[in-house]
Amino acid sequence: MATSKLQALWNHPAGPKTIHFWAPTFKWGISIANIADFAKPPEKISLPQQIAVTATGLIWSRYSLVITPKNWNLFSVNVAMAGTGIYQLSRKIRHDYFNEEEQPVVAKEG
């Protein structure tokens, strides 16, 4: 039984014998790098880069479900990209717009 499932995966139109398997597999590197950047200070996060990561993840997640054959590896990597991008964007926006610690204090002369 396990052999037949492995053989089905191997011979699948989006299986390891095709670029449809390997391109999304290597794309996981982007999501892993984004997860590693969770430790990066928010002021070092690139807003345009994270917008691009999020948009790419959202657009290609949808596309991966409408193509034939459905490419679940492509879908999952793009969901991960969108998720990590949204998290990084939220960190950057919270730091830039809602951080009260760095607000200049105006001294009143009395």
C-alpha positions in Angstrom: 0.0 0.0 0.0 2.8 2.5 0.9 4.6 1.5 -2.3 1.5 2.3 -4.4 1.1 5.7 -2.7 4.8 6.6 -3.3 4.4 5.5 -6.9 1.3 7.6 -7.3 3.2 10.6 -5.9 6.2 9.9 -8.1 4.0 9.7 -11.2 1.7 12.6 -10.4 1.7 15.5 -12.9 3.0 17.8 -10.2 5.3 15.2 -8.7 9.1 15.1 -8.2 9.8 14.3 -11.9 8.5 17.8 -12.9 9.4 21.4 -12.4 5.9 21.8 -10.8 7.2 20.0 -7.8 10.7 21.5 -7.5 9.9 25.2 -8.0 7.6 25.4 -5.0 9.9 23.2 -3.0 12.8 25.7 -3.4 10.4 28.6 -2.8 10.1 27.3 0.7 13.5 29.0 1.2 11.8 32.4 1.1 9.3 31.5 3.8 12.0 30.0 5.9 14.1 33.2 5.5 11.1 35.3 6.5 10.6 33.2 9.6 14.3 33.6 10.5 13.7 37.4 10.2 11.1 37.3 13.0 14.1 38.0 15.3 15.1 41.0 13.3 14.3 44.4 14.8 11.2 45.9 13.2 13.0 49.0 12.1 15.1 46.8 9.8 12.1 45.2 8.0 11.6 46.4 4.4 8.0 47.5 3.9 8.1 47.1 0.0 9.7 43.6 0.3 7.1 42.4 2.8 4.2 43.9 0.6 5.6 41.9 -2.3 6.0 38.7 -0.3 2.4 39.0 1.0 0.9 39.9 -2.4 2.8 37.1 -4.1 1.6 34.6 -1.5 -2.0 35.7 -1.9 -2.1 35.8 -5.7 -0.3 32.5 -6.2 -2.3 30.7 -3.5 -5.4 31.4 -5.5 -3.7 30.5 -8.8 -2.4 27.1 -7.5 -6.0 26.0 -6.9 -7.4 26.9 -10.3 -4.7 25.2 -12.4 -4.9 21.6 -13.5 -3.6 19.6 -11.8 -4.0 21.2 -8.4 -0.6 21.9 -7.0 -0.9 21.5 -3.2 2.9 22.1 -2.7 2.6 25.5 -4.5 -0.6 26.3 -2.5 1.0 25.5 0.9 4.2 27.5 0.2 2.2 30.5 -0.9 0.0 30.4 2.1 3.1 30.3 4.3 4.5 33.3 2.3 1.4 35.3 2.8 1.2 34.4 6.5 4.8 35.4 7.2 4.5 38.5 5.1 1.4 39.6 6.9 3.1 39.0 10.3 6.1 41.0 9.2 4.0 43.8 7.9 2.1 44.0 11.2 5.3 44.2 13.1 6.6 47.0 10.9 3.3 49.0 11.0 3.0 48.6 14.8 6.6 49.8 15.2 6.3 52.8 12.7 2.8 54.0 13.6 1.8 52.8 17.0 5.0 52.8 19.0 4.6 55.3 21.8 8.1 54.9 23.2 9.7 56.9 20.5 7.2 59.7 20.3 8.9 63.0 21.0 7.7 64.7 24.2 7.1 68.4 24.0 8.1 70.2 27.2 5.8 72.9 28.3 7.3 76.1 29.5 5.5 77.4 32.5 
